[in-house]
Amino acid sequence: MARFGLGLRSKVIVLSCFLFVLPWLGYEYVWEMEKYLRKGQEKTLVGTTRALATALHERPALFENASQFTDKVEKGRDLYAYSIDNAIRLDGELGDWQPYQELMWQYHGQYLSTPNPEHDNADLSFRHMVGKYGNYLYAVFAVRDDIVRYRPKNALGVSRNDHLKIAIKTPQGELTNYIIATREDGWVNAFELPSLQPYTQIQGYFRRTAQGYNIELRMPLNMLGNKLGFAISDWDDGQQQRHLMATSNVHDANRLGTVLLPSPEIKRIIKGMGHSGSRIWVVDKHHRVLAQSGTIQHADGVWASSLQENEQQGAWQRFEERFLHPLYYKILTRPPSDFLDTLHDVAALEGSHIANALKGKPASNWRLTPDNKAVILSAAYPIWGDDQVLGAVIAEETTNGVRTLRNKALEKLFNVILAVMFIGTISLFFFASRISSRIRRLRDSAEQAIDEQGRVRGTLTLSKDSDEIGDLSRSFANIVNRLGGYTHYLENMSSRLSHELRTPVAVVRSSLENLQMIATEPQQQKYLTRAQEGVNRLNKLITTMSEATRLEQSISTAKKEHYDLQQVVHGCMQGYQFAYPQAHFDINISDSAIPVEGSADFLAQLLDKLINNALEFAYEGSAIGVSLERQAQHAVLQVSNQDPALPADIGEHIFDSMVSVREQDKQQQPHLGLGLYVARLIADYHQAQIKAENLADGSGVVFSLTIKIIQD
């Protein structure tokens, strides 16, 4: 019965699946390597900030501004001049300010000089920012005013109408005020207070809008000190100022807001660090940005440039790019270049690492971008001056360089692992195939050496291989050779016994006959008679063994001829009916001729053995069935009888010599189990198959002979 199971090759393939653990081990190894690279990048970035901070130590002049002397800066009051990428066209339109819309600060009722809880922003509010481009400071005001009042024509004053007031603390420390009041939309200049002399250094444009008006201004940086303030005055009727909304108190120099301009000197110093692959910031002690260099999109660290130098585009790289990388990047992620940067053009930086740096402790920080696409490493280092922290240097990098390096390492690792797995699997498969093939050949040779009846019909070829399978093959060959010799000894034992016993039996018989002639006592005759009966039984056994021996010899020399099996069986059955009148035969023989090749005499002898066996085992009064029928290309001769079933473990050994299933205590005649052995010899001579099996209902035994029919 076939059993379900995996073959040797299948098991090797299953075991080779453990090779798939290698990519996981490699990934874990590279992941650990990435952790160390990140730590190295963190240390390197801290070193970068330290080097830059060293260049800024003990240079307090770079950080001197009004806010350095205050404990707190207030957004909206203290102004920050953002760096503007392009020159602003003064036309009252806000298109040039569009990229900086988010940087504009909204001024509302909280910034009124006179608090008014009932203030409506529709009456007065504005958005405002200042920026630096070249040597000028630009300012924009998008004012929301329900009633816009221009300066009346022919009016001597300039302040009893809507106007913009500017308060500047000059580099010399003087507070100066200017006012912008226009009669109509268009180009405007400032008037210096209190002289009301036109001041052309401050230029601008006034444009009426649906919500109010816009004012754009430009003034030279050299007229600015470190304080600046603006105020929008709202006059609805020309009699009384309705509202005054200001960035700071423009009437008091001490309460005027500060203005922070990006330091060109600091920017020049850190510009050289822009080649380090980092984005550099310098902030003052209020977290406000004094200078900035580089962009975070190009801050990949020191790894990206080295990887680009090794970039090659050979045939293998093109193959990788086309076939392997799509597979690898199912689990890997490419470092993005389009991640969201929230620190673009910010006025101040926040973070625990910056706070620690401003306290004098170097620190670093990891953070995710808002879109979770990139990881940014930020390191901060304090800038010292007179034992005080003047500010801090912040350097930022993404981990894209490390991730790119990790991906490159994993790509090469996966390439090697795939090659090892492919070569290993193919090698194991061929190794298992060769072992399996050798084992199958050994199995086939062993099966062919012994037939179904257990007789040794051939020998095994000695293997010359020195491995375990070779040893197993040689062991099998030795076993088969020894088994063949033993089987030959058993098969010839009957002929030897018959030959060796015949002479002593003849001597015993003649001696007994002589003793019978001289014995006079009845008791002596009784024992002599018993001895004579024993000798007769012994002689019968010798005759049976001689018969088998002669048959074997006859079969080895007999020539085959064609004969009609139906006539032979029919004739034999007629003879049995006469010879055994007390027996009942149930005969079913085909009417048509059944030509076969062999010897009719031998076949009749085979049928004799089967009939004798059936008569001997059949229950008294039971019928003996004999049938002969054609089945396709074969004829089937069956002899059945009602008797006890065959032992379950007898199998084909019932046809071996010296095998008998008779019960010893019921035997009336001597038997050596040679009858069925002779039947098998004759069946083999006819190249037929003979078998014994129990009837389906368990009532008896049937012997079947299947012989091939000769075609006309």
C-alpha positions as CSV (number, residue, x, y, z in Angstrom):
1,M,0.0,0.0,0.0
2,A,1.4,3.4,-1.0
3,R,2.0,5.7,1.9
4,F,1.9,9.4,1.7
5,G,5.2,11.0,2.6
6,L,7.8,13.4,1.4
7,G,10.7,12.0,-0.7
8,L,14.3,12.7,0.0
9,R,14.4,15.5,-2.5
10,S,11.2,17.1,-1.1
11,K,12.6,16.9,2.4
12,V,15.9,18.6,1.3
13,I,13.9,21.3,-0.5
14,V,11.8,21.8,2.7
15,L,15.0,21.9,4.8
16,S,16.6,24.4,2.4
17,C,13.7,26.7,3.1
18,F,15.6,27.5,6.3
19,L,17.9,29.5,4.0
20,F,15.2,32.1,3.9
21,V,16.2,32.9,7.5
22,L,19.4,34.4,6.1
23,P,17.7,37.5,4.7
24,W,16.1,38.2,8.1
25,L,19.4,37.8,9.9
26,G,21.0,40.1,7.3
27,Y,18.3,42.7,7.8
28,E,18.7,42.6,11.6
29,Y,22.5,43.0,11.2
30,V,22.1,46.0,8.9
31,W,19.4,47.4,11.2
32,E,21.9,47.3,14.0
33,M,24.5,48.9,11.8
34,E,22.1,51.7,11.0
35,K,21.7,52.3,14.7
36,Y,25.4,52.8,15.1
37,L,25.5,55.0,12.0
38,R,22.8,57.2,13.5
39,K,24.7,57.5,16.7
40,G,27.8,58.3,14.6
41,Q,25.8,60.9,12.7
42,E,24.6,62.4,15.9
43,K,28.1,62.7,17.3
44,T,29.3,64.2,14.0
45,L,26.5,66.7,13.9
46,V,27.2,67.8,17.5
47,G,30.9,68.2,16.5
48,T,29.8,70.4,13.6
49,T,27.8,72.7,15.9
50,R,30.7,72.7,18.3
51,A,33.2,73.7,15.6
52,L,30.9,76.5,14.4
53,A,30.1,77.7,17.9
54,T,33.9,77.9,18.5
55,A,34.1,80.4,15.7
56,L,31.4,82.5,17.3
57,H,32.6,82.3,20.9
58,E,33.6,85.6,22.6
59,R,32.2,87.7,19.8
60,P,29.4,89.6,21.6
61,A,29.3,92.3,19.0
62,L,27.5,89.9,16.7
63,F,24.7,89.5,19.1
64,E,24.3,93.0,20.4
65,N,20.7,94.3,19.9
66,A,18.0,95.6,22.1
67,S,16.5,92.2,22.8
68,Q,19.8,91.0,24.3
69,F,19.0,93.2,27.3
70,T,15.4,92.1,27.7
71,D,14.3,89.0,29.4
72,K,11.5,88.3,27.0
73,V,10.6,89.1,23.4
74,E,7.0,89.5,22.4
75,K,5.9,88.5,18.9
76,G,4.0,91.3,17.2
77,R,5.7,93.9,19.4
78,D,9.3,92.8,18.7
79,L,9.7,92.6,14.9
80,Y,11.8,90.2,13.0
81,A,12.9,91.1,9.5
82,Y,12.7,88.0,7.3
83,S,15.0,87.5,4.5
84,I,13.2,88.1,1.2
85,D,14.3,86.2,-1.8
86,N,13.3,88.9,-4.4
87,A,13.0,92.6,-4.5
88,I,9.5,93.9,-3.7
89,R,7.8,96.1,-6.3
90,L,6.0,99.0,-4.5
91,D,2.6,99.0,-6.1
92,G,0.2,98.4,-3.3
93,E,-0.5,94.9,-4.5
94,L,0.4,92.0,-2.2
95,G,1.4,89.6,-4.9
96,D,5.1,89.9,-4.1
97,W,4.3,89.0,-0.5
98,Q,2.3,85.9,-1.4
99,P,5.1,83.4,-0.4
100,Y,5.2,85.1,3.0
101,Q,1.5,85.2,3.8
102,E,1.9,82.8,6.7
103,L,4.6,85.0,8.2
104,M,2.4,88.1,8.5
105,W,1.2,88.9,12.0
106,Q,-2.5,89.8,12.6
107,Y,-3.0,93.0,14.6
108,H,-6.5,93.4,16.2
109,G,-8.2,94.9,19.2
110,Q,-5.5,93.7,21.6
111,Y,-3.1,96.1,20.0
112,L,-5.2,99.3,20.4
113,S,-3.4,102.0,22.3
114,T,-6.7,102.6,24.2
115,P,-8.2,99.2,25.2
116,N,-11.8,98.9,23.9
117,P,-13.6,95.6,24.6
118,E,-16.3,96.5,22.1
119,H,-13.9,97.0,19.3
120,D,-14.9,95.6,15.9
121,N,-12.0,94.4,13.7
122,A,-14.0,95.6,10.7
123,D,-13.4,99.1,12.0
124,L,-9.7,98.7,12.1
125,S,-7.2,95.8,12.0
126,F,-4.3,94.9,9.8
127,R,-1.8,92.3,8.8
128,H,1.9,93.3,8.8
129,M,5.4,92.0,8.4
130,V,8.9,93.4,7.7
131,G,11.5,91.9,5.5
132,K,15.0,92.4,4.4
133,Y,16.3,92.5,0.9
134,G,19.6,94.0,-0.1
135,N,20.2,97.2,1.9
136,Y,16.5,97.9,2.5
137,L,13.9,97.0,5.0
138,Y,10.5,96.4,3.5
139,A,7.2,96.7,5.3
140,V,3.7,95.8,4.3
141,F,0.3,96.7,5.9
142,A,-2.9,95.2,4.7
143,V,-5.3,97.4,6.6
144,R,-9.0,96.7,7.2
145,D,-10.9,99.9,7.7
146,D,-14.6,100.5,7.1
147,I,-14.1,104.2,6.4
148,V,-10.9,105.4,4.7
149,R,-10.2,109.1,5.1
150,Y,-7.5,110.6,2.9
151,R,-5.5,113.7,3.8
152,P,-7.7,116.7,2.6
153,K,-6.3,118.8,-0.2
154,N,-4.9,122.2,0.8
155,A,-4.8,121.0,4.5
156,L,-1.7,122.1,6.4
157,G,-1.8,119.2,8.9
158,V,-1.2,115.6,8.0
159,S,-2.4,113.9,11.1
160,R,-6.2,114.5,11.1
161,N,-6.8,111.7,8.7
162,D,-6.0,108.0,8.3
163,H,-2.2,107.7,8.4
164,L,0.7,105.5,9.3
165,K,3.2,106.5,12.0
166,I,6.7,105.2,12.1
167,A,9.0,105.3,15.1
168,I,12.7,104.5,14.7
169,K,15.5,104.5,17.1
170,T,18.5,105.4,15.0
171,P,21.9,103.8,15.3
172,Q,22.9,106.9,17.3
173,G,20.2,106.1,19.8
174,E,17.7,108.9,18.9
175,L,14.0,108.4,18.6
176,T,12.6,109.8,15.3
177,N,9.0,109.7,14.1
178,Y,7.7,109.8,10.6
179,I,4.1,109.9,9.2
180,I,2.6,108.7,6.0
181,A,-0.6,110.4,5.0
182,T,-1.8,110.6,1.4
183,R,-4.4,112.5,-0.5
184,E,-5.0,109.7,-3.0
185,D,-3.8,106.3,-4.1
186,G,-0.3,106.2,-5.4
187,W,3.3,106.8,-4.6
188,V,3.9,108.2,-1.1
189,N,6.8,109.6,1.0
190,A,7.1,110.0,4.7
191,F,7.0,113.3,6.6
192,E,9.4,113.7,9.4
193,L,7.9,114.8,12.7
194,P,7.5,117.3,14.1
195,S,8.9,119.4,11.2
196,L,6.6,117.8,8.6
197,Q,9.5,117.9,6.1
198,P,9.2,115.3,3.4
199,Y,11.6,112.5,4.0
200,T,12.3,110.7,0.7
201,Q,14.4,107.9,2.2
202,I,11.2,106.3,3.2
203,Q,9.2,105.5,0.1
204,G,6.0,103.6,-0.4
205,Y,2.7,103.1,-2.2
206,F,-0.8,103.5,-1.0
207,R,-3.7,101.6,-2.6
208,R,-7.3,101.6,-1.6
209,T,-8.9,98.1,-1.4
210,A,-12.4,96.8,-0.8
211,Q,-11.7,96.2,2.9
212,G,-9.5,99.2,3.5
213,Y,-6.1,99.9,2.0
214,N,-2.6,98.5,1.5
215,I,0.7,100.3,2.2
216,E,4.1,99.1,1.1
217,L,7.2,100.8,2.4
218,R,10.9,100.7,1.8
219,M,13.6,102.3,4.0
220,P,17.4,102.0,4.1
221,L,18.8,99.6,6.7
222,N,21.5,102.1,7.8
223,M,18.8,104.5,9.2
224,L,17.6,101.7,11.6
225,G,18.9,101.1,15.0
226,N,17.6,98.2,17.1
227,K,14.1,99.5,17.7
228,L,11.2,100.0,15.4
229,G,7.5,100.5,15.7
230,F,4.5,101.2,13.5
231,A,1.0,102.6,14.3
232,I,-2.1,102.9,12.2
233,S,-4.4,105.9,13.0
234,D,-8.0,105.7,12.1
235,W,-9.9,109.0,11.6
236,D,-13.4,108.6,10.3
237,D,-14.7,112.2,10.4
238,G,-11.6,114.4,10.7
239,Q,-12.6,115.7,14.1
240,Q,-11.4,113.0,16.5
241,Q,-9.1,110.1,16.2
242,R,-11.3,107.0,16.4
243,H,-8.6,104.2,16.8
244,L,-4.9,103.9,17.1
245,M,-3.5,100.4,16.6
246,A,0.3,100.0,17.0
247,T,2.9,97.3,17.0
248,S,4.3,99.0,20.1
249,N,4.3,102.3,21.9
250,V,5.6,104.7,19.2
251,H,5.7,107.6,21.7
252,D,8.1,106.1,24.2
253,A,11.6,105.0,23.1
254,N,11.8,102.7,26.2
255,R,8.6,100.9,25.3
256,L,9.3,100.8,21.6
257,G,9.5,97.3,20.1
258,T,12.8,95.8,18.9
259,V,13.6,94.8,15.4
260,L,15.9,92.0,14.7
261,L,17.7,91.9,11.4
262,P,19.5,88.7,10.1
263,S,23.1,89.2,10.8
264,P,25.2,89.3,7.6
265,E,28.4,88.7,9.5
266,I,27.1,85.6,11.2
267,K,25.7,84.4,7.9
268,R,29.0,84.9,6.2
269,I,30.7,82.8,8.9
270,I,28.2,79.9,8.7
271,K,28.1,80.0,5.0
272,G,31.3,78.0,4.8
273,M,29.6,75.3,6.8
274,G,26.9,75.0,4.2
275,H,29.2,72.5,2.4
276,S,29.0,70.1,5.4
277,G,25.7,68.7,4.2
278,S,23.8,70.3,7.1
279,R,21.3,73.1,7.6
280,I,22.8,75.6,10.0
281,W,21.0,78.0,12.3
282,V,22.2,80.6,14.7
283,V,19.7,81.9,17.2
284,D,20.0,84.4,20.0
285,K,19.0,83.7,23.6
286,H,15.4,84.4,22.7
287,H,15.4,81.6,20.1
288,R,15.2,84.1,17.3
289,V,17.1,83.3,14.1
290,L,20.1,85.4,13.5
291,A,21.3,83.6,10.4
292,Q,20.5,80.5,8.5
293,S,22.3,78.5,5.8
294,G,21.4,75.6,3.7
295,T,18.2,73.7,3.1
296,I,17.0,70.6,4.9
297,Q,16.2,68.9,1.5
298,H,19.9,68.9,0.7
299,A,21.1,68.1,4.3
300,D,21.7,64.4,3.9
301,G,24.8,64.3,5.9
302,V,28.2,63.1,4.8
303,W,27.0,59.7,3.4
304,A,25.0,60.9,0.4
305,S,27.9,62.4,-1.4
306,S,30.1,59.4,-0.9
307,L,27.4,57.1,-2.3
308,Q,26.9,59.3,-5.4
309,E,30.6,59.0,-6.2
310,N,30.3,55.2,-6.2
311,E,27.3,55.2,-8.5
312,Q,27.9,53.0,-11.5
313,Q,25.6,52.1,-14.4
314,G,26.9,48.8,-15.7
315,A,24.8,45.9,-17.1
316,W,24.5,44.4,-13.6
317,Q,23.3,47.7,-12.2
318,R,20.7,48.0,-14.9
319,F,19.5,44.4,-14.2
320,E,19.3,45.2,-10.5
321,E,17.4,48.4,-11.2
322,R,14.9,46.6,-13.4
323,F,14.3,43.3,-11.8
324,L,15.7,43.1,-8.2
325,H,15.0,46.6,-6.8
326,P,11.3,46.4,-7.3
327,L,11.4,43.2,-5.2
328,Y,13.7,44.6,-2.6
329,Y,11.7,47.8,-2.2
330,K,8.6,45.8,-1.3
331,I,10.1,45.8,2.2
332,L,12.6,48.7,2.0
333,T,11.7,52.4,1.8
334,R,13.4,55.0,-0.3
335,P,14.4,58.2,1.5
336,P,12.0,60.9,0.3
337,S,13.1,64.2,-1.0
338,D,9.6,65.9,-1.0
339,F,8.9,65.8,2.7
340,L,7.3,68.7,4.5
341,D,9.5,71.3,6.2
342,T,7.8,73.4,8.8
343,L,10.9,75.4,9.7
344,H,11.2,77.2,6.4
345,D,11.7,80.9,7.0
346,V,10.7,80.8,10.6
347,A,11.6,83.7,12.9
348,A,12.3,81.5,16.0
349,L,13.2,78.0,16.7
350,E,11.9,75.9,19.6
351,G,12.9,72.6,21.0
352,S,14.3,70.9,24.1
353,H,17.7,70.6,22.6
354,I,17.8,74.4,21.9
355,A,16.6,75.2,25.4
356,N,19.3,73.0,26.8
357,A,21.9,74.6,24.6
358,L,20.8,78.1,25.7
359,K,21.3,76.8,29.2
360,G,24.9,75.9,28.3
361,K,24.4,72.2,27.6
362,P,25.0,70.7,24.1
363,A,22.0,68.5,23.1
364,S,20.5,66.7,20.2
365,N,17.0,65.8,19.1
366,W,15.3,63.5,16.7
367,R,12.0,64.3,15.2
368,L,9.7,63.2,12.4
369,T,8.5,65.6,9.8
370,P,4.8,66.3,10.0
371,D,4.1,64.0,7.0
372,N,6.1,61.2,8.7
373,K,8.3,60.8,5.6
374,A,11.7,61.8,7.0
375,V,13.5,61.8,10.3
376,I,15.5,64.9,11.1
377,L,18.4,65.0,13.5
378,S,19.0,68.3,15.1
379,A,22.0,69.2,17.3
380,A,22.5,72.5,19.3
381,Y,25.6,73.9,20.9
382,P,25.8,77.0,23.1
383,I,27.7,80.2,22.0
384,W,29.6,81.6,24.9
385,G,30.7,85.2,25.6
386,D,31.9,86.5,28.9
387,D,30.7,83.3,30.6
388,Q,27.2,83.9,29.4
389,V,25.3,82.1,26.6
390,L,24.9,84.6,23.8
391,G,23.0,82.1,21.6
392,A,23.2,78.7,20.1
393,V,24.2,77.0,16.9
394,I,21.8,74.5,15.5
395,A,22.7,72.0,12.8
396,E,20.1,69.8,11.2
397,E,20.4,66.8,8.9
398,T,18.0,64.1,7.7
399,T,18.7,60.5,8.0
400,N,18.3,60.1,4.3
401,G,22.1,59.6,3.9
402,V,22.1,56.8,6.5
403,R,19.0,55.2,5.1
404,T,20.5,55.3,1.6
405,L,23.6,53.7,2.9
406,R,21.5,51.1,4.7
407,N,19.5,50.4,1.5
408,K,22.7,50.0,-0.5
409,A,24.1,47.6,2.1
410,L,20.8,45.6,2.1
411,E,20.8,45.5,-1.7
412,K,24.3,44.0,-1.8
413,L,23.4,41.7,1.1
414,F,20.2,40.5,-0.6
415,N,22.2,40.0,-3.8
416,V,24.7,37.7,-2.0
417,I,22.0,35.9,-0.1
418,L,19.9,35.3,-3.2
419,A,23.0,33.9,-5.0
420,V,23.8,31.7,-2.0
421,M,20.2,30.5,-1.7
422,F,20.0,29.8,-5.4
423,I,23.3,28.0,-5.6
424,G,22.7,26.2,-2.3
425,T,19.2,25.1,-3.3
426,I,20.3,23.8,-6.7
427,S,23.3,22.0,-5.1
428,L,21.2,20.4,-2.4
429,F,18.6,19.4,-5.0
430,F,21.2,17.7,-7.2
431,F,22.8,16.1,-4.2
432,A,19.5,14.8,-3.0
433,S,18.6,13.7,-6.5
434,R,21.8,11.7,-6.8
435,I,21.3,10.1,-3.3
436,S,17.7,9.3,-4.2
437,S,18.7,7.8,-7.5
438,R,21.3,5.6,-6.0
439,I,18.9,4.4,-3.3
440,R,16.3,3.7,-6.0
441,R,18.8,1.7,-8.0
442,L,19.7,-0.3,-4.9
443,R,16.1,-0.9,-4.2
444,D,15.3,-2.1,-7.7
445,S,18.4,-4.3,-7.7
446,A,17.4,-5.9,-4.4
447,E,13.8,-6.5,-5.6
448,Q,15.0,-8.0,-8.8
449,A,17.4,-10.3,-7.0
450,I,14.5,-12.0,-5.1
451,D,11.3,-13.0,-6.7
452,E,7.8,-12.9,-5.3
453,Q,8.2,-16.3,-3.7
454,G,11.3,-15.2,-1.9
455,R,13.7,-17.2,-4.1
456,V,17.0,-15.6,-4.9
457,R,17.2,-15.1,-8.7
458,G,20.2,-12.9,-9.1
459,T,23.0,-11.1,-7.5
460,L,23.7,-7.5,-6.6
461,T,26.6,-5.6,-8.1
462,L,29.2,-4.5,-5.6
463,S,29.4,-0.7,-5.4
464,K,32.7,1.0,-5.6
465,D,31.5,4.1,-3.8
466,S,33.2,4.7,-0.4
467,D,30.3,6.5,1.3
468,E,27.5,5.0,3.4
469,I,25.3,4.1,0.5
470,G,28.2,2.2,-1.1
471,D,28.6,0.3,2.2
472,L,24.9,-0.4,2.3
473,S,25.0,-1.7,-1.3
474,R,27.9,-4.0,-0.5
475,S,26.1,-5.3,2.6
476,F,23.0,-6.0,0.6
477,A,25.1,-7.8,-2.0
478,N,26.7,-10.0,0.7
479,I,23.3,-10.7,2.2
480,V,21.7,-11.7,-1.1
481,N,24.7,-13.9,-2.0
482,R,24.5,-15.7,1.4
483,L,20.7,-16.0,1.2
484,G,21.0,-17.4,-2.4
485,G,23.4,-20.1,-1.2
486,Y,21.1,-21.0,1.7
487,T,18.1,-21.1,-0.6
488,H,20.0,-23.3,-3.1
489,Y,20.9,-25.6,-0.2
490,L,17.2,-25.9,0.8
491,E,16.0,-26.4,-2.7
492,N,18.5,-29.3,-3.2
493,M,18.0,-30.8,0.2
494,S,15.2,-33.1,-0.8
495,S,17.2,-34.6,-3.7
496,R,20.2,-35.1,-1.5
497,L,18.1,-36.7,1.2
498,S,16.4,-39.0,-1.2
499,H,19.7,-40.1,-2.7
500,E,21.4,-40.6,0.7
501,L,18.5,-42.3,2.4
502,R,17.6,-44.7,-0.3
503,T,20.5,-47.2,0.3
504,P,20.1,-47.3,4.2
505,V,16.4,-47.8,3.8
506,A,17.0,-50.7,1.3
507,V,19.4,-52.3,3.8
508,V,16.9,-51.9,6.7
509,R,14.1,-53.3,4.5
510,S,16.1,-56.4,3.4
511,S,17.2,-57.0,7.0
512,L,13.7,-56.8,8.2
513,E,12.5,-59.3,5.5
514,N,15.3,-61.7,6.7
515,L,14.3,-61.3,10.3
516,Q,10.6,-62.1,9.4
517,M,11.7,-65.4,8.0
518,I,13.5,-66.5,11.1
519,A,11.3,-65.0,13.7
520,T,8.9,-67.5,15.3
521,E,7.4,-65.7,18.2
522,P,4.2,-63.8,17.6
523,Q,5.4,-60.9,19.7
524,Q,8.5,-60.7,17.4
525,Q,6.4,-60.7,14.3
526,K,4.3,-57.8,15.7
527,Y,7.4,-55.6,16.2
528,L,8.8,-56.6,12.8
529,T,5.5,-55.6,11.2
530,R,5.6,-52.2,12.8
531,A,9.2,-51.7,11.7
532,Q,8.3,-52.8,8.2
533,E,5.4,-50.2,8.1
534,G,7.8,-47.5,9.2
535,V,10.3,-48.4,6.5
536,N,7.5,-48.3,4.0
537,R,6.5,-44.8,5.0
538,L,10.1,-43.7,4.9
539,N,10.4,-45.2,1.4
540,K,7.3,-43.3,0.4
541,L,8.8,-40.1,1.5
542,I,12.0,-40.9,-0.4
543,T,9.9,-41.6,-3.5
544,T,8.1,-38.3,-3.1
545,M,11.4,-36.4,-2.8
546,S,12.8,-38.3,-5.8
547,E,9.7,-37.5,-7.8
548,A,10.2,-33.8,-7.1
549,T,13.9,-34.1,-8.0
550,R,13.1,-35.9,-11.2
551,L,10.5,-33.3,-12.1
552,E,12.9,-30.5,-11.7
553,Q,15.4,-32.3,-13.9
554,S,12.7,-33.0,-16.4
555,I,11.5,-29.5,-16.5
556,S,15.1,-28.2,-17.1
557,T,15.4,-30.4,-20.2
558,A,11.7,-30.5,-21.5
559,K,10.7,-28.7,-24.7
560,K,7.5,-26.7,-24.8
561,E,4.8,-27.5,-27.3
562,H,1.3,-26.2,-28.1
563,Y,-1.7,-28.1,-26.7
564,D,-5.3,-27.6,-25.9
565,L,-5.7,-26.9,-22.2
566,Q,-9.5,-27.5,-22.3
567,Q,-9.0,-31.1,-23.6
568,V,-6.3,-31.8,-21.0
569,V,-8.4,-30.6,-18.1
570,H,-11.6,-32.3,-19.4
571,G,-9.8,-35.6,-19.8
572,C,-8.2,-35.4,-16.3
573,M,-11.6,-34.7,-14.7
574,Q,-13.1,-37.7,-16.3
575,G,-10.3,-39.8,-14.8
576,Y,-10.8,-38.3,-11.4
577,Q,-14.4,-39.1,-11.4
578,F,-13.6,-42.7,-12.1
579,A,-10.7,-42.8,-9.7
580,Y,-12.5,-41.1,-6.8
581,P,-16.1,-42.2,-7.1
582,Q,-16.9,-41.2,-3.5
583,A,-15.9,-37.6,-4.2
584,H,-18.3,-35.0,-5.7
585,F,-16.9,-32.6,-8.3
586,D,-18.6,-29.4,-9.4
587,I,-17.1,-29.0,-12.9
588,N,-17.4,-25.9,-15.0
589,I,-15.0,-26.2,-18.0
590,S,-15.1,-23.9,-21.1
591,D,-16.4,-25.6,-24.3
592,S,-14.0,-23.8,-26.6
593,A,-10.4,-24.8,-27.2
594,I,-7.8,-23.0,-25.1
595,P,-4.3,-23.3,-26.8
596,V,-1.4,-22.8,-24.5
597,E,2.3,-23.5,-24.6
598,G,4.1,-25.9,-22.4
599,S,3.7,-29.6,-21.6
600,A,0.3,-31.4,-21.3
601,D,1.8,-34.1,-19.0
602,F,3.2,-31.5,-16.6
603,L,0.0,-29.7,-16.5
604,A,-1.9,-32.9,-15.8
605,Q,0.6,-33.5,-13.0
606,L,-0.1,-30.0,-11.6
607,L,-3.8,-30.7,-11.7
608,D,-3.2,-34.0,-9.9
609,K,-1.5,-32.1,-7.1
610,L,-4.3,-29.6,-6.8
611,I,-7.0,-32.3,-6.8
612,N,-5.2,-34.4,-4.3
613,N,-4.7,-31.4,-2.1
614,A,-8.5,-30.5,-2.3
615,L,-9.5,-34.1,-1.6
616,E,-7.3,-34.3,1.4
617,F,-8.5,-31.0,2.9
618,A,-12.1,-30.9,1.9
619,Y,-14.8,-31.5,4.5
620,E,-16.5,-34.9,4.1
621,G,-19.4,-34.7,1.7
622,S,-18.5,-31.3,0.4
623,A,-18.0,-30.6,-3.3
624,I,-14.8,-29.8,-5.1
625,G,-15.1,-27.1,-7.6
626,V,-13.1,-27.2,-10.8
627,S,-13.5,-24.4,-13.4
628,L,-11.7,-23.3,-16.6
629,E,-12.6,-20.1,-18.4
630,R,-11.1,-17.6,-20.8
631,Q,-10.4,-14.1,-19.5
632,A,-9.1,-11.9,-22.3
633,Q,-5.7,-13.1,-23.2
634,H,-5.4,-15.6,-20.4
635,A,-7.1,-18.8,-19.2
636,V,-7.9,-19.3,-15.5
637,L,-8.0,-22.7,-14.0
638,Q,-9.4,-22.8,-10.4
639,V,-9.8,-25.7,-7.9
640,S,-11.7,-24.9,-4.8
641,N,-12.8,-26.9,-1.8
642,Q,-14.5,-26.4,1.5
643,D,-11.9,-26.5,4.3
644,P,-10.4,-24.3,7.0
645,A,-9.0,-21.0,5.8
646,L,-5.3,-20.6,5.1
647,P,-3.1,-19.1,7.8
648,A,-2.9,-15.3,7.4
649,D,0.9,-15.2,7.3
650,I,1.4,-18.1,4.9
651,G,1.3,-16.0,1.8
652,E,3.2,-17.3,-1.2
653,H,5.3,-19.6,1.1
654,I,2.6,-22.2,0.8
655,F,4.2,-23.2,-2.5
656,D,7.7,-23.5,-1.0
657,S,9.2,-27.0,-0.5
658,M,8.9,-28.6,2.9
659,V,6.0,-26.4,3.8
660,S,2.8,-27.9,5.0
661,V,-0.3,-26.5,6.8
662,R,-1.6,-29.9,7.8
663,E,-2.2,-30.5,11.5
664,Q,0.3,-33.1,12.6
665,D,-2.1,-35.0,14.8
666,K,-4.5,-35.5,11.9
667,Q,-2.0,-36.7,9.3
668,Q,-2.5,-40.3,8.3
669,Q,0.1,-40.3,5.5
670,P,3.6,-38.8,5.5
671,H,3.9,-35.4,3.9
672,L,6.8,-33.2,3.1
673,G,4.9,-30.3,1.5
674,L,6.3,-31.1,-1.9
675,G,2.9,-31.3,-3.8
676,L,2.3,-27.6,-4.1
677,Y,6.0,-27.0,-4.6
678,V,5.8,-29.3,-7.7
679,A,2.7,-27.4,-8.8
680,R,4.6,-24.1,-8.6
681,L,7.5,-25.6,-10.6
682,I,5.1,-26.6,-13.4
683,A,3.4,-23.2,-13.3
684,D,6.8,-21.5,-13.6
685,Y,7.6,-23.8,-16.5
686,H,4.4,-22.6,-18.3
687,Q,5.3,-19.0,-17.3
688,A,1.9,-19.0,-15.5
689,Q,1.0,-17.6,-12.1
690,I,-0.4,-19.8,-9.4
691,K,-1.8,-18.5,-6.1
692,A,-3.8,-19.7,-3.2
693,E,-6.4,-17.6,-1.3
694,N,-9.4,-18.0,0.9
695,L,-12.8,-17.8,-0.6
696,A,-14.6,-14.5,-0.1
697,D,-17.2,-16.0,2.3
698,G,-14.4,-17.7,4.2
699,S,-15.9,-21.2,3.6
700,G,-12.8,-22.6,1.9
701,V,-9.7,-22.2,-0.3
702,V,-9.3,-21.7,-4.0
703,F,-6.1,-22.3,-6.0
704,S,-5.9,-20.4,-9.3
705,L,-3.7,-20.9,-12.2
706,T,-3.5,-18.0,-14.7
707,I,-1.8,-19.1,-18.0
708,K,-1.4,-17.1,-21.2
709,I,-3.3,-18.2,-24.2
710,I,-1.4,-18.7,-27.5
711,Q,-2.9,-16.6,-30.3
712,D,-3.6,-18.3,-33.6
